[in-house]
Amino acid sequence: MTDGTRSASRAPYGVVLVLLAAAGTFAVTMGARQSMGLFLNTLNTATGLGLASISLAFAFGQLWWGLTQPFAGIVADRIGAGRVIVAGVILIAIGTALVPHMHTTLGLVLAIGVLAAGGAGMAGPSVLMAATTRLVPPEKRGIATGVVNAGGSFGQFLFAPLAQGITAMAGWMVALQSLAVVSLLALPAAWVLRGNARQLATSPSAPRAQSTREAVSRALGDPSYRLLAAGFFVCGFHVAFIATHLPGVVAACQLPPAVGAWALAVVGLFNIVGSFAIGWALGRWRMKSLLSLVYASRGLAVLAFLLAPKTETTVLVFAAVIGLTYLSTVPPTAGLVAKFYGPANMATLFGVVMLTHQIGGFLGAYFGGKAFEWTGSYDWMWYADILLAAAAALIHLPIREARLRPRVARAAV
């Protein structure tokens, strides 16, 4: 790394402030977005549209969240992350506030799927992870991405019971309006995270930065990048199904609705632990091995849940175990993108990987509703989860990642 690149990668406000800004933004965007699943059954009752139609709006949101990320990454790489984050946060607030006023499938697709999800994608992990990678020193990037990821988990832990509590006291419409207002708290973070990746090439000796087209073409031609994207597709399928339908799973088990809210909160709480743990592990083991371990663990957790009696304790324990693996795939996936191609086009390249994640998310959210409509249960979705987890655990093994040098490995201990 050149001196110019090294100095450009240091945060002007300090690493701590950068992490607070990025993690706080992810907490707000992820918390508001992941709490939407709490309102699925309520929306079904209020609109009479049917579970499958409402699931389509949520599923489109998963897809749109992914589609916005490569383009948000391109814009952030060119004009700066701050402006993209501001636009994204405002769209989240508008979309969330409009949900109670939508009574058609198209209206819900617009509010949930286009505005709220699109805004969350613009202020989402591709832009936030790239900004963090740009602003912190290279030796701190592993734990930094873990901290940012933990922020998203904390948002889910905080927002789910908050939304449930406001719903109990003032109704679901007020709860959604409150989430819209709270999301605006992320706006000041845009100032801290402003700037773009082109600033990394400030040294005359730095190599010529690749254009966006060159960077994407190079990545798509790399088998390791394609395998990484395929594995992240599976992650999206898992995460979207659980975020959208876990409250429905709880209801199908004839457990109180509060258990669904607390289950989502527990997922978020334990993903904080998982995010910090994976951030710590990044400097000690190869990232592809960590990803295989996470997916295998997730599949075993689903299998155990299927075989266990469905009690409140079982649901919360399952939520805790899933939480440990829930978004812990993000830091090593982002780390591999940065390791393979550097930070200059990372927002764009990680955005492309996030798109495959959200194609999986679309299928997980939509087919969760269709499976319940067809069979009266979610069992077939759980079977698919197990098979896909096994496939993802295996698909990361051929990725070509250099072994850690013994000196680095010893220094990390």
C-alpha positions in Angstrom: 0.0 0.0 0.0 1.3 3.4 -0.9 1.7 6.2 1.6 -1.0 8.2 -0.2 -3.4 5.3 0.0 -2.6 4.6 3.6 -3.1 8.2 4.7 -6.4 8.4 2.7 -7.7 5.4 4.4 -7.5 7.0 7.9 -10.6 8.5 9.2 -10.5 12.3 9.6 -12.8 12.1 12.6 -11.2 9.0 14.2 -12.1 5.4 13.8 -14.5 5.3 16.7 -16.7 8.1 15.3 -16.7 6.4 11.8 -17.8 3.1 13.4 -20.5 4.8 15.4 -21.8 6.6 12.3 -21.8 3.5 10.0 -23.1 1.1 12.7 -25.7 3.6 13.8 -27.0 4.0 10.2 -27.1 0.3 9.7 -29.0 -0.1 13.0 -31.7 2.3 11.8 -32.0 0.9 8.3 -31.9 -2.7 9.3 -34.1 -2.2 12.4 -36.8 -0.5 10.4 -36.7 -2.9 7.6 -36.5 -6.2 9.6 -39.3 -5.1 11.9 -41.7 -5.0 8.9 -42.4 -8.7 9.3 -44.2 -8.0 12.5 -47.0 -6.2 10.5 -47.5 -8.9 7.9 -50.5 -10.6 9.6 -51.9 -7.2 10.6 -51.7 -5.9 7.0 -53.4 -9.1 5.8 -56.3 -8.5 8.3 -56.6 -4.8 7.5 -56.4 -5.1 3.7 -57.9 -8.6 3.1 -55.4 -9.1 0.3 -54.2 -12.5 1.3 -50.9 -13.7 2.7 -49.4 -14.5 -0.7 -50.1 -11.0 -2.1 -48.7 -9.2 0.9 -45.7 -11.6 0.9 -45.2 -10.4 -2.7 -44.7 -6.9 -1.5 -42.2 -8.0 1.1 -40.5 -10.2 -1.5 -40.2 -7.4 -4.0 -38.7 -5.3 -1.2 -36.0 -7.9 -0.8 -35.3 -7.9 -4.5 -35.3 -4.1 -4.8 -33.1 -3.7 -1.8 -30.5 -5.8 -3.6 -31.0 -4.1 -7.0 -30.4 -0.7 -5.5 -27.1 -1.6 -3.9 -24.8 -2.0 -7.0 -26.1 1.3 -8.4 -25.9 3.0 -5.0 -22.3 1.7 -4.8 -21.5 3.2 -8.2 -22.9 6.5 -7.2 -21.1 6.4 -3.8 -17.8 5.5 -5.4 -18.2 8.5 -7.7 -19.8 11.3 -5.7 -19.6 10.2 -2.2 -21.3 8.0 0.4 -22.8 10.9 2.4 -25.2 12.0 -0.3 -26.4 8.5 -1.0 -27.0 7.8 2.7 -29.1 11.0 3.0 -31.3 10.1 0.0 -31.7 6.5 1.4 -32.7 7.5 4.9 -35.3 10.0 3.6 -36.8 7.3 1.3 -37.0 4.8 4.3 -39.0 7.4 6.3 -41.4 8.2 3.4 -42.0 4.5 2.5 -42.6 3.4 6.1 -44.9 6.3 6.8 -47.0 5.4 3.7 -47.5 1.7 4.5 -50.7 2.2 6.6 -52.3 4.2 3.8 -51.8 1.5 1.2 -54.8 -0.9 0.6 -53.7 -2.7 -2.6 -50.9 -5.0 -3.5 -49.5 -2.4 -5.9 -49.6 0.2 -3.1 -47.8 -2.0 -0.7 -45.2 -2.9 -3.3 -44.6 0.8 -3.8 -44.3 1.7 -0.1 -42.6 -1.4 1.3 -40.9 -2.7 -1.8 -39.7 0.4 -3.7 -39.5 3.3 -1.3 -38.6 1.8 2.1 -36.5 -1.1 0.8 -34.9 1.0 -1.9 -33.9 3.6 0.7 -32.5 0.9 3.0 -30.5 -0.4 0.1 -29.0 3.0 -0.6 -28.0 3.4 3.0 -27.2 -0.3 3.3 -24.2 -2.5 3.7 -22.6 -2.1 0.3 -22.2 1.7 0.9 -21.6 1.5 4.6 -19.0 -1.3 4.4 -17.2 0.4 1.6 -17.1 3.8 3.5 -15.8 2.0 6.6 -13.1 0.2 4.6 -12.1 3.5 3.0 -12.0 5.4 6.3 -10.2 3.0 8.7 -6.7 1.7 8.6 -6.2 -1.7 6.8 -5.2 -3.5 10.0 -8.6 -2.6 11.6 -10.9 -3.4 8.7 -11.8 -6.9 9.9 -13.1 -5.9 13.3 -14.5 -2.7 11.8 -16.8 -4.6 9.5 -17.9 -6.8 12.4 -18.8 -3.7 14.4 -20.8 -2.2 11.5 -22.6 -5.5 11.1 -23.3 -5.6 14.8 -25.0 -2.2 14.4 -27.6 -3.7 12.1 -28.2 -6.5 14.6 -28.6 -4.0 17.4 -31.2 -2.2 15.3 -33.2 -5.3 14.9 -32.9 -6.1 18.6 -34.1 -2.6 19.5 -36.8 -1.9 16.8 -38.7 -5.2 17.0 -39.9 -4.9 20.7 -40.2 -1.2 20.2 -42.6 -1.6 17.3 -44.5 -4.4 19.2 -44.8 -2.2 22.3 -46.1 0.9 20.4 -48.5 -1.4 18.5 -49.9 -2.7 21.8 -50.3 0.8 23.3 -51.3 2.9 20.3 -52.0 0.6 17.3 -50.0 -0.6 14.3 -50.4 2.5 12.3 -48.8 4.7 15.0 -46.1 2.1 15.3 -45.2 2.4 11.6 -45.3 6.2 11.7 -43.0 6.1 14.8 -40.5 3.9 12.9 -40.5 6.4 10.0 -39.6 9.3 12.4 -36.9 7.3 14.2 -35.3 6.4 10.9 -34.4 10.1 10.4 -32.0 9.9 13.3 -29.4 8.4 10.9 -29.1 11.6 8.8 -26.2 13.1 10.8 -24.1 10.0 10.1 -23.9 11.0 6.4 -21.6 13.9 7.2 -19.1 11.6 9.0 -19.1 9.1 6.1 -18.9 11.6 3.3 -16.3 11.2 0.6 -15.7 8.7 -2.2 -13.3 5.8 -3.0 -11.5 7.8 -5.7 -9.8 9.7 -2.9 -7.7 6.5 -2.3 -5.7 7.3 -5.5 -4.1 10.4 -4.1 -0.5 9.3 -4.5 1.2 10.0 -7.8 2.7 6.5 -7.5 -0.7 4.8 -7.0 -1.8 2.6 -9.8 -4.5 3.8 -12.2 -7.9 3.1 -10.8 -10.0 0.8 -12.8 -13.3 2.1 -14.3 -16.5 0.6 -12.9 -17.0 -1.4 -16.1 -13.4 -2.8 -15.9 -13.8 -3.7 -12.2 -17.2 -5.5 -12.7 -16.0 -7.3 -15.8 -12.9 -8.5 -14.0 -14.9 -9.7 -11.0 -17.5 -11.5 -13.0 -14.8 -13.4 -14.8 -13.4 -14.7 -11.5 -14.8 -18.1 -10.5 -14.1 -17.3 -6.8 -16.3 -14.1 -7.1 -19.1 -16.1 -8.7 -18.9 -18.8 -6.0 -19.0 -16.1 -3.3 -22.1 -14.6 -4.9 -23.8 -18.0 -5.1 -23.2 -18.6 -1.4 -24.6 -15.1 -0.6 -27.7 -16.0 -2.6 -28.4 -18.7 0.0 -27.8 -16.3 2.9 -30.4 -14.0 1.4 -33.0 -16.8 1.1 -32.5 -17.7 4.8 -32.5 -14.2 6.2 -35.5 -13.0 4.2 -37.6 -16.0 5.0 -36.9 -15.7 8.7 -37.2 -11.9 8.9 -40.6 -12.0 7.1 -42.2 -15.2 8.3 -40.8 -16.0 11.8 -43.8 -14.2 13.4 -46.0 -16.3 11.1 -44.1 -19.5 12.2 -44.8 -18.5 15.8 -48.5 -17.9 15.1 -48.7 -21.3 13.3 -47.3 -22.9 16.4 -50.2 -21.3 18.4 -47.8 -19.2 20.5 -48.5 -15.6 21.6 -47.7 -12.8 19.1 -45.2 -11.3 21.6 -43.1 -14.4 21.1 -42.6 -13.5 17.5 -41.5 -10.0 18.3 -39.1 -11.2 21.0 -37.8 -13.9 18.6 -36.8 -11.3 16.1 -35.2 -9.2 18.9 -33.2 -12.2 20.1 -32.0 -12.9 16.5 -30.8 -9.3 16.5 -29.2 -9.5 20.0 -27.3 -12.7 19.3 -26.2 -11.5 15.9 -24.3 -8.7 17.7 -22.3 -11.5 19.4 -21.9 -13.3 16.1 -20.8 -10.2 14.3 -18.1 -9.3 16.9 -17.0 -13.0 16.9 -16.7 -13.1 13.1 -14.8 -9.8 13.1 -12.4 -11.2 15.6 -12.0 -14.4 13.7 -11.2 -12.7 10.3 -7.6 -12.2 11.1 -7.1 -15.7 12.4 -8.7 -18.0 9.9 -9.4 -17.9 6.2 -12.6 -16.1 5.4 -13.9 -18.9 3.1 -13.6 -21.4 5.9 -15.5 -19.2 8.3 -18.3 -18.9 5.7 -18.5 -22.6 5.3 -18.7 -23.0 9.1 -21.5 -20.4 9.4 -23.7 -22.0 6.7 -23.2 -25.5 8.1 -24.1 -24.3 11.6 -27.2 -22.6 10.3 -28.4 -25.8 8.6 -27.9 -27.8 11.8 -29.8 -25.2 13.8 -32.8 -25.5 11.4 -32.8 -29.3 11.5 -32.8 -29.2 15.3 -35.7 -26.7 15.4 -37.7 -29.0 13.1 -37.2 -32.0 15.4 -37.9 -30.1 18.6 -41.2 -29.5 20.3 -42.5 -26.0 19.4 -42.5 -24.1 22.8 -41.7 -20.5 23.6 -38.3 -21.7 24.9 -37.6 -23.6 21.8 -38.4 -20.7 19.6 -36.2 -18.3 21.6 -33.3 -20.7 21.7 -33.6 -21.3 18.0 -33.7 -17.5 17.4 -30.5 -17.2 19.5 -28.6 -19.8 17.6 -29.8 -18.4 14.2 -28.8 -15.0 15.4 -25.2 -16.1 15.9 -25.1 -16.9 12.2 -27.7 -14.5 10.8 -25.6 -11.7 9.3 -22.2 -13.0 10.3 -21.7 -13.9 6.7 -21.5 -10.2 5.8 -18.0 -9.3 7.2 -16.1 -12.2 5.6 -18.0 -11.8 2.3 -17.2 -8.1 2.2 -13.6 -8.9 3.4 -13.1 -11.3 0.5 -14.3 -8.7 -2.0 -11.9 -6.2 -0.5 -9.1 -8.7 -0.4 -9.5 -9.7 -4.0 -10.1 -6.3 -5.6 -9.1 -3.6 -3.1 -11.3 -0.8 -1.8 -11.4 1.5 -4.8 -14.5 -0.1 -6.4 -15.7 -2.1 -3.3 -19.1 -0.4 -3.0 -19.9 -1.4 -6.5 -18.5 -5.0 -6.4 -20.0 -5.7 -3.0 -23.3 -4.2 -4.2 -23.3 -6.8 -7.1 -22.8 -9.6 -4.5 -25.6 -8.1 -2.4 -27.9 -8.2 -5.5 -27.5 -12.0 -5.6 -28.2 -12.1 -1.8 -31.5 -10.2 -2.4 -32.5 -12.4 -5.3 -32.4 -15.2 -2.8 -34.2 -12.9 -0.4 -37.0 -12.4 -2.9 -37.5 -16.1 -3.2 -37.3 -16.7 0.5 -39.9 -14.1 1.4 -42.3 -14.9 -1.5 -42.2 -18.7 -1.4 -42.5 -18.6 2.4 -46.0 -17.1 1.9 -46.8 -19.4 -1.0 -45.6 -22.5 0.9 -47.9 -21.7 3.8 -50.8 -21.0 1.4 -50.3 -24.3 -0.4 -49.6 -26.6 2.5 -50.8 -24.9 5.6 -47.3 -25.0 7.2 -43.7 -23.8 6.7 -42.1 -27.2 6.8 -41.1 -27.3 3.1 -39.3 -23.9 3.5 -37.3 -25.3 6.4 -36.4 -28.3 4.3 -35.2 -26.0 1.5 -33.2 -24.0 4.2 -31.3 -27.1 5.3 -30.5 -28.2 1.7 -29.3 -24.7 0.7 -27.2 -24.3 3.8 -25.4 -27.6 3.0 -24.8 -26.4 -0.6 -23.5 -23.1 0.6 -21.1 -24.7 3.1 -19.6 -26.7 0.3 -19.6 -24.1 -2.4 -17.2 -21.8 -0.6 -14.5 -24.5 -0.3 -13.2 -24.1 -3.9 -12.8 -20.3 -3.5 -9.1 -19.4 -4.1 -8.1 -17.5 -1.0 -4.4 -17.4 0.1 -3.6 -19.0 3.4 -2.7 -16.6 6.2 1.1 -16.2 6.5 2.4 -17.8 9.7 3.7 -14.4 10.9 0.3 -12.8 10.5 -1.5 -15.7 12.1 0.8 -15.6 15.2 0.4 -11.8 15.4 -3.4 -12.2 15.4 -3.3 -14.5 18.5 
